[in-house]
Amino acid sequence: MLKQLTNKAILLLKNLIETPSFSSEEDNTALLLEKWFQEFDIPYTRTDNNIWSVNKIYDKTKPTLLLNSHHDTVKPNNGYTKDPFKAIIENDKLYGLGSNDAGGCLVSLLATYTYFYQKESLHYNLVFAGTAEEESSGPKGLNSLLKIIPKIDVAIVGEPTLMQLAIAEKGLIVFDAEVLGTPSHAAHPNNNNAIYNSIKVLQWFQEVSFEKKSTTLGEVKLTVTQINAGKQHNAVPANVSMVIDVRVNDQYNNQEINDYLQTHAPCNITPRGLHLNSSSIPIEHPIVQAGIAIGRTTYGSPTLSDQAVLSCPSLKLGPGDSKRSHTADEFIYLSEIEEGIKIYVELLEKVL
């Protein structure tokens, strides 16, 4: 059965690649997921562009394990040399937008869920959710499902981790910052030039550090990623705008980081949102221990996923390599999908 499911998962991934699904535009890839459930005669529900299902023998007295990944993608960058919307296989590589992030994870988890769907006497209920708007942290993604699907006690979030166990993930805050000055004609003296004022501000952001470090996630990382000022060569602008990307470890919550920067930053600074907190799962959790028992290693992930909207313990695990995500000529190895399904099943057999 696993061989059949693996072949069908790869075919589904090819179809997903060839069906554009930018965040909030996932209507047609949602249809492809629906067809999978129809083919296997598994009941499912579509909520907006999210497709979710509960295992056949659901028991309210048991804890519930969520299997989740997303079917939206970013837009292809200008570096592609291959058609991003054509599933191209060369040797063991399957090329195409969303193949690695996170199509391979999605179809592997879907095959795994299908494998366990009818099994009896499980220790956990299973919920599968193929979700939308992950790449944009939109309002109609996994976060919108949490009040609809059964209460989740623990989750496996499918993102490319080379099938190693990401037991912690950094949170994210994006700040808009503004450095003020006095606008003037460039020909006249100005001791309050906003661009010059920004030099000390940039240096402060470069040097600021947070004391508490994490054994799995390291330091809080703050990076200035955008800067903009001025519209013409002969006019000193009134302000310089910046965007600050802050990756938060599990020693702080986002509110604490915001409070510190609001108090100490030498400029005006405003968060776009504080809801994308860090996430983790105890290394002692049975799912983590099951992964370790089958030879998986643990680490902390610097990249954000839908784990950020979950309030329960969650593990990030999936085929593919995070370093390939959002790159030109994105690909996943077919053997990674085959291995991913095998490892997912082997891990869950130890806990279910």
SULBEL-V849436 format. One record per pair of residues at least 6 apart in sequence whose ideal C-beta (glycine too) atoms are under 8 Angstrom apart, sorted by the first residue. I is the first residue (numbers start at 1). J is the second residue. D is the distance in Angstrom with one decimal. If there is no record, write none. Layout:
BEGIN
[[I/J/D] [I/J/D]]
END
This chain:
BEGIN
[[1/115/6.5] [2/111/7.8] [2/115/6.6] [2/341/6.4] [2/342/6.9] [2/345/6.6] [5/111/4.1] [5/114/6.0] [5/115/6.0] [5/341/6.7] [6/111/6.4] [6/337/6.8] [6/338/5.3] [6/341/5.4] [8/36/7.7] [8/111/7.1] [9/107/3.9] [9/108/6.2] [9/110/6.7] [9/111/4.3] [9/337/6.3] [9/341/6.6] [10/94/7.3] [10/107/7.2] [10/334/6.3] [10/337/6.0] [12/32/6.5] [12/36/6.1] [12/107/5.0] [12/110/7.4] [13/87/7.4] [13/94/6.8] [13/99/6.7] [13/103/4.9] [13/104/6.4] [13/106/7.8] [13/107/4.7] [13/332/7.9] [13/337/7.1] [14/87/3.8] [14/94/7.2] [14/96/7.7] [15/32/5.4] [15/87/7.7] [16/29/5.5] [16/32/6.0] [16/71/6.4] [16/98/6.4] [16/103/5.1] [16/106/7.5] [16/107/7.4] [17/85/6.8] [17/86/7.3] [17/87/4.3] [17/94/7.7] [17/96/3.3] [17/97/6.4] [17/98/6.0] [17/99/5.7] [17/103/6.6] [18/85/5.7] [18/86/6.3] [18/87/5.6] [18/96/7.3] [19/28/4.9] [19/29/5.1] [19/32/6.3] [19/85/7.9] [20/28/7.5] [20/73/7.9] [20/85/6.1] [21/28/6.8] [21/29/4.0] [21/71/5.7] [21/72/5.3] [21/73/5.6] [21/98/6.9] [22/72/6.5] [22/73/6.2] [22/74/7.4] [22/75/5.8] [22/135/8.0] [23/72/4.4] [23/73/7.6] [23/74/7.7] [23/132/7.1] [23/133/4.9] [23/134/7.3] [23/135/4.7] [23/136/3.7] [23/138/5.8] [24/49/7.9] [24/72/7.6] [24/132/7.0] [24/133/5.7] [24/136/6.7] [24/138/5.7] [24/140/7.0] [25/72/7.7] [26/49/4.1] [26/71/5.8] [26/72/5.0] [26/132/4.5] [26/133/7.7] [27/49/6.0] [29/49/7.8] [29/71/4.6] [29/72/7.7] [30/46/6.3] [30/49/4.5] [30/50/7.5] [30/51/5.7] [30/71/7.1] [30/130/7.7] [30/132/7.3] [33/51/4.2] [33/71/6.7] [33/110/7.4] [33/130/4.9] [34/44/6.8] [34/46/6.4] [34/51/6.2] [36/110/6.3] [36/114/7.8] [37/43/7.4] [37/44/4.2] [37/51/7.2] [37/53/6.3] [40/114/5.5] [40/117/7.6] [42/53/5.8] [42/56/8.0] [42/114/6.8] [42/117/5.7] [43/53/6.5] [43/54/7.9] [44/51/5.8] [44/52/6.6] [44/53/4.2] [45/51/7.5] [45/52/5.6] [45/53/7.1] [47/144/7.1] [47/145/6.1] [47/148/6.0] [48/132/6.5] [48/140/4.6] [48/144/6.8] [49/71/7.9] [49/72/7.9] [49/132/3.9] [49/133/7.7] [49/140/6.9] [50/129/6.3] [50/130/7.0] [50/131/4.8] [50/132/5.6] [50/140/7.4] [50/141/7.0] [50/142/7.3] [50/144/7.2] [50/145/5.5] [51/129/7.4] [51/130/4.6] [52/127/6.4] [52/128/6.3] [52/129/4.3] [52/130/7.3] [52/145/6.3] [52/149/5.7] [53/113/7.2] [53/117/7.8] [53/127/7.2] [53/128/5.0] [54/125/6.8] [54/126/7.2] [54/127/5.4] [54/149/7.7] [54/150/6.5] [55/113/7.6] [55/116/6.6] [55/117/5.4] [55/118/7.9] [55/119/7.8] [55/122/7.1] [55/125/6.0] [55/126/4.1] [55/127/7.6] [56/117/5.7] [56/118/5.1] [57/118/7.7] [57/119/7.7] [57/120/5.6] [57/122/7.2] [58/125/5.1] [58/150/7.5] [59/125/6.3] [62/122/7.4] [62/123/6.7] [62/124/6.1] [62/125/5.3] [63/123/7.8] [63/124/5.5] [63/125/7.2] [63/153/3.9] [63/154/6.9] [64/124/6.4] [64/125/4.3] [64/126/7.5] [64/127/5.9] [64/150/5.2] [64/151/6.4] [64/152/5.5] [64/153/5.3] [64/154/7.9] [65/124/4.2] [65/125/6.9] [65/126/5.7] [65/127/7.3] [65/152/7.7] [65/153/7.0] [65/154/5.5] [65/155/7.0] [65/156/7.0] [65/287/7.8] [65/351/8.0] [65/352/7.8] [66/127/5.0] [66/128/7.9] [66/129/6.4] [66/149/7.7] [66/152/4.5] [66/154/7.4] [66/155/4.0] [66/156/7.1] [66/310/7.9] [67/109/4.6] [67/112/6.7] [67/113/5.3] [67/126/6.5] [67/127/7.0] [67/128/4.9] [67/129/7.3] [67/155/7.7] [67/156/5.5] [67/158/7.3] [68/109/7.4] [68/128/7.6] [68/129/4.6] [68/130/7.8] [68/131/6.2] [68/142/6.2] [68/155/6.0] [68/156/7.3] [68/157/5.3] [68/158/6.6] [68/306/6.2] [69/102/4.9] [69/105/4.5] [69/106/4.0] [69/109/5.4] [69/130/6.6] [69/131/7.5] [69/157/6.9] [69/158/3.2] [69/159/7.1] [69/318/6.9] [70/102/5.6] [70/106/6.8] [70/130/7.3] [70/131/5.0] [70/132/6.8] [70/133/7.8] [70/134/3.5] [70/135/7.3] [70/141/7.2] [70/142/7.7] [70/306/6.5] [71/98/7.6] [71/103/7.2] [71/106/5.7] [71/130/5.4] [71/131/7.3] [71/132/6.8] [72/132/5.3] [72/133/5.9] [72/134/5.8] [72/135/5.3] [72/136/7.4] [72/141/7.9] [73/97/5.3] [73/98/4.0] [73/101/7.4] [73/135/6.5] [74/97/7.9] [74/101/7.9] [74/135/5.1] [74/326/5.5] [76/84/3.9] [76/97/5.2] [76/328/7.8] [77/326/7.3] [77/327/7.7] [77/328/5.7] [78/328/7.9] [79/327/7.6] [79/328/3.2] [79/329/7.6] [80/328/4.8] [80/329/5.9] [81/328/7.0] [81/329/5.8] [82/88/5.7] [82/95/5.3] [82/96/7.9] [82/329/5.3] [84/96/6.3] [84/97/3.8] [84/330/7.5] [85/96/7.0] [85/97/6.4] [86/95/7.9] [86/96/6.5] [87/94/6.4] [87/95/7.3] [87/96/4.9] [87/99/7.7] [88/94/7.5] [88/95/4.3] [88/96/6.6] [89/95/7.6] [89/334/7.2] [92/333/4.9] [92/334/5.3] [92/335/5.5] [93/331/4.6] [93/332/7.5] [93/333/6.0] [93/334/7.5] [94/331/6.1] [94/332/5.5] [94/333/7.4] [94/334/5.6] [94/337/8.0] [95/329/5.9] [95/330/7.0] [95/331/4.5] [96/103/7.9] [96/330/6.8] [96/331/7.4] [97/330/6.0] [98/330/7.3] [99/320/7.8] [99/330/5.5] [99/331/5.7] [99/332/4.6] [100/160/5.4] [100/320/4.1] [100/321/6.8] [100/324/4.5] [100/325/5.8] [100/330/5.2] [100/331/6.4] [100/332/4.5] [101/159/7.3] [101/160/6.1] [101/320/7.0] [101/322/7.7] [101/324/7.4] [101/325/3.7] [101/326/6.7] [101/330/7.0] [102/134/7.6] [102/158/5.8] [102/159/5.4] [102/160/6.6] [102/318/6.6] [102/320/7.5] [103/332/7.4] [104/160/6.9] [104/318/6.9] [104/319/4.7] [104/320/4.8] [104/332/4.3] [104/336/6.4] [104/337/5.2] [104/340/6.7] [105/158/3.1] [105/159/5.9] [105/160/6.4] [105/318/3.3] [105/319/6.2] [105/320/6.6] [105/340/7.2] [106/130/5.8] [106/158/6.1] [107/337/6.9] [108/158/6.9] [108/318/6.8] [108/319/5.7] [108/337/5.7] [108/340/4.1] [108/341/4.9] [108/344/6.1] [109/128/6.8] [109/156/7.3] [109/158/4.7] [109/318/7.6] [109/344/6.6] [110/128/6.5] [110/130/6.7] [111/341/5.0] [112/341/6.0] [112/344/4.1] [112/345/5.7] [112/348/6.7] [113/126/6.1] [113/128/4.0] [115/345/5.9] [116/122/7.1] [116/126/5.9] [116/345/7.8] [116/348/6.5] [116/352/6.5] [117/126/7.5] [119/352/7.4] [122/352/4.6] [123/351/6.5] [123/352/5.7] [124/153/7.7] [124/154/7.8] [124/351/6.9] [124/352/5.7] [125/150/6.7] [126/352/7.7] [127/149/5.5] [127/150/6.0] [127/152/6.8] [129/142/6.4] [129/145/6.0] [129/149/6.6] [131/141/5.1] [131/142/4.4] [131/145/6.8] [131/306/6.6] [132/138/7.2] [132/140/6.0] [132/141/5.2] [133/139/7.2] [133/140/5.4] [133/141/3.6] [134/141/5.6] [134/142/7.1] [134/305/7.0] [134/306/5.2] [137/273/7.9] [137/276/6.6] [137/304/8.0] [137/308/7.7] [141/306/6.8] [141/309/7.6] [142/306/4.5] [142/309/5.6] [142/310/7.7] [143/306/7.9] [143/309/4.1] [146/152/7.3] [146/309/7.1] [146/310/7.6] [152/310/7.0] [152/312/5.2] [153/312/5.7] [153/313/8.0] [154/281/7.2] [154/285/7.1] [154/287/6.4] [154/312/5.7] [154/313/5.1] [154/314/6.9] [154/315/7.7] [155/307/7.3] [155/310/5.6] [155/312/6.1] [155/313/7.6] [155/314/4.1] [155/315/7.2] [156/287/7.2] [156/314/7.4] [156/315/5.2] [156/316/7.9] [156/317/5.6] [156/344/7.8] [157/305/5.4] [157/306/5.6] [157/307/5.0] [157/310/7.7] [157/314/5.6] [157/315/7.1] [157/316/5.0] [157/317/7.5] [157/318/8.0] [158/316/8.0] [158/317/7.0] [158/318/4.1] [159/166/7.6] [159/301/7.9] [159/303/7.5] [159/305/4.8] [159/316/5.2] [159/317/7.9] [159/318/5.2] [159/322/7.0] [160/318/5.4] [160/319/6.6] [160/320/3.1] [160/321/5.4] [160/322/5.0] [160/324/7.0] [160/325/6.3] [160/332/7.6] [161/301/7.1] [161/316/5.8] [161/317/5.5] [161/318/5.5] [161/320/7.9] [161/322/6.7] [162/319/7.7] [162/320/7.4] [162/321/5.6] [162/336/8.0] [163/296/6.8] [163/317/6.6] [163/318/7.0] [163/319/5.8] [163/336/7.6] [163/339/6.4] [163/340/5.7] [163/343/5.1] [164/296/5.6] [164/297/5.0] [164/298/7.3] [164/299/6.1] [164/317/7.5] [165/288/6.0] [165/291/4.7] [165/292/7.3] [165/296/4.9] [165/297/6.7] [165/298/4.7] [165/299/7.3] [165/315/6.1] [165/316/7.9] [165/317/5.9] [166/298/7.8] [166/299/6.0] [166/300/6.9] [166/301/4.0] [166/315/6.9] [166/316/3.7] [166/317/6.7] [167/216/6.3] [167/280/6.2] [167/281/5.3] [167/282/8.0] [167/283/6.0] [167/288/5.9] [167/298/4.8] [167/299/7.3] [167/300/7.0] [167/315/6.3] [168/214/7.0] [168/216/4.1] [168/217/5.2] [168/250/5.5] [168/278/6.9] [168/279/7.1] [168/280/4.0] [168/281/7.7] [168/300/4.3] [168/301/7.0] [169/217/7.6] [169/278/6.3] [169/279/5.0] [169/280/7.2] [169/300/7.2] [169/301/4.6] [169/303/7.3] [169/304/6.9] [169/305/6.3] [169/307/5.1] [169/308/7.4] [169/316/5.9] [170/217/5.4] [170/221/7.6] [170/247/4.3] [170/248/5.9] [170/249/6.0] [170/250/8.0] [170/278/5.5] [170/300/7.5] [170/301/7.0] [170/302/5.3] [170/303/7.5] [170/304/7.1] [171/247/7.2] [171/248/3.9] [171/249/8.0] [171/253/7.8] [171/254/5.7] [171/276/5.4] [171/277/4.3] [171/278/3.9] [171/279/7.4] [171/304/7.4] [171/308/6.2] [172/245/7.3] [172/246/7.1] [172/247/6.1] [172/248/7.0] [172/276/4.5] [172/304/4.9] [172/308/7.1] [173/246/4.5] [173/248/6.5] [173/254/5.3] [173/257/6.0] [173/258/6.5] [173/271/5.4] [173/272/7.7] [173/273/7.5] [173/274/6.4] [173/276/7.1] [174/243/6.5] [174/244/7.2] [174/245/6.0] [174/246/7.6] [174/271/7.2] [174/272/4.6] [174/273/7.5] [175/243/7.1] [175/244/4.1] [175/246/6.7] [175/261/6.8] [175/269/5.1] [175/270/6.5] [175/271/5.4] [175/272/7.2] [176/241/6.8] [176/242/7.6] [176/243/6.2] [176/244/7.9] [176/269/7.3] [176/270/5.1] [176/272/6.7] [177/201/7.5] [177/241/7.1] [177/242/4.2] [177/243/7.4] [177/244/5.6] [177/265/7.1] [177/267/5.2] [177/268/6.6] [177/269/4.6] [177/270/7.7] [178/239/5.3] [178/240/7.2] [178/241/5.6] [178/242/7.5] [178/267/6.2] [178/268/4.4] [178/269/7.7] [179/194/5.4] [179/197/5.2] [179/198/4.4] [179/201/5.1] [179/239/6.4] [179/240/4.3] [179/242/7.2] [179/267/4.8] [179/268/7.9] [180/194/6.0] [180/197/7.4] [180/238/6.9] [180/239/5.3] [180/267/7.7] [180/268/7.2] [181/190/7.7] [181/192/4.9] [181/193/5.4] [181/194/2.8] [181/195/7.3] [181/196/7.7] [181/197/5.3] [181/236/7.0] [181/237/7.3] [181/238/6.3] [181/239/6.7] [181/240/7.6] [182/190/6.0] [182/192/4.1] [182/193/7.5] [182/194/7.7] [182/236/7.4] [182/238/7.3] [183/194/8.0] [183/235/6.9] [183/236/5.8] [183/237/6.2] [183/238/4.1] [184/190/4.5] [184/193/8.0] [184/235/7.6] [184/236/4.7] [185/234/6.5] [185/235/6.6] [185/236/7.5] [186/233/7.1] [186/234/4.6] [186/235/6.3] [186/236/5.9] [187/234/7.1] [190/236/5.4] [193/236/5.4] [194/229/6.5] [194/236/7.2] [194/237/5.6] [194/238/6.3] [194/239/5.3] [194/240/4.9] [195/229/5.5] [195/230/7.1] [195/236/7.3] [195/237/7.0] [195/240/5.8] [197/240/7.4] [198/227/7.4] [198/229/7.4] [198/240/4.4] [198/242/7.4] [198/267/8.0] [200/266/6.6] [201/242/7.7] [201/265/7.9] [201/266/5.4] [201/267/4.9] [202/224/6.2] [202/227/7.9] [202/242/7.9] [204/265/7.1] [204/266/5.3] [205/222/6.2] [205/224/5.3] [205/244/6.5] [205/265/7.7] [206/224/7.6] [208/222/6.1] [208/264/7.7] [209/219/6.9] [209/220/7.7] [210/219/6.8] [210/220/4.2] [210/251/8.0] [210/252/6.7] [210/257/7.4] [210/260/7.5] [212/249/7.4] [212/251/3.8] [212/252/6.5] [213/219/5.3] [213/249/7.1] [213/251/7.0] [214/249/4.0] [214/250/5.2] [214/251/5.2] [214/300/6.8] [216/250/7.1] [216/280/7.2] [216/298/7.6] [216/299/7.1] [216/300/3.4] [217/249/4.0] [217/250/5.7] [217/278/6.8] [217/300/4.0] [217/301/7.9] [217/302/7.4] [218/249/6.5] [218/300/7.0] [219/249/6.7] [220/246/6.7] [220/247/6.8] [220/248/5.6] [220/249/5.4] [220/251/7.9] [220/252/6.4] [220/257/6.8] [221/246/7.2] [221/247/4.4] [221/302/7.3] [222/244/6.4] [222/245/7.5] [222/246/4.9] [222/247/7.9] [223/244/7.2] [223/245/4.8] [223/246/7.7] [223/247/7.9] [224/242/5.7] [224/243/7.3] [224/244/5.7] [224/245/7.9] [225/243/5.3] [225/244/7.2] [225/245/4.8] [226/241/7.9] [226/242/6.5] [226/243/3.8] [227/240/6.6] [227/241/7.3] [227/242/5.0] [227/243/7.8] [228/240/7.2] [228/241/5.0] [228/242/7.8] [229/237/4.8] [229/239/7.0] [229/240/4.0] [229/241/6.9] [230/236/7.7] [230/237/4.4] [231/237/7.1] [242/267/7.8] [244/269/7.1] [246/257/6.0] [246/261/7.8] [247/302/6.0] [248/254/5.9] [248/257/5.6] [248/277/7.1] [248/278/5.4] [249/278/6.1] [250/278/4.5] [250/279/7.8] [250/280/5.2] [252/278/7.8] [253/277/5.8] [253/278/7.9] [254/271/7.8] [254/274/4.3] [254/275/7.5] [254/276/7.0] [254/277/5.3] [255/274/5.8] [258/271/5.2] [258/274/5.9] [261/269/5.5] [262/269/6.4] [275/308/7.4] [275/309/7.3] [276/304/6.3] [276/308/4.2] [276/309/7.7] [277/308/6.2] [278/308/7.8] [279/307/4.0] [279/308/6.1] [279/310/6.4] [279/314/5.4] [280/313/7.1] [280/314/7.8] [281/287/7.2] [281/288/6.0] [281/313/4.0] [281/314/5.9] [281/315/5.0] [282/288/7.2] [282/313/6.6] [283/289/7.8] [283/298/6.4] [285/313/6.0] [285/315/7.8] [286/350/8.0] [286/351/5.2] [287/315/5.9] [287/347/7.1] [287/351/5.5] [288/298/6.8] [288/315/6.5] [290/347/5.2] [290/348/7.9] [290/350/3.8] [290/351/5.1] [291/298/7.8] [291/315/7.6] [291/317/7.3] [291/347/5.4] [292/298/7.0] [293/350/6.6] [294/343/6.9] [294/346/5.4] [294/347/6.2] [294/350/7.3] [296/317/7.9] [296/343/7.4] [296/347/7.7] [301/316/5.8] [301/322/7.4] [303/322/5.7] [303/325/7.7] [305/316/5.9] [307/314/4.6] [307/316/6.0] [317/344/7.7] [317/347/8.0] [318/340/6.4] [319/332/6.6] [319/336/4.0] [319/337/5.5] [319/339/6.5] [319/340/3.2] [320/332/4.7] [320/336/5.9] [320/340/8.0] [324/330/5.8] [324/331/6.6] [324/332/7.5]]
END
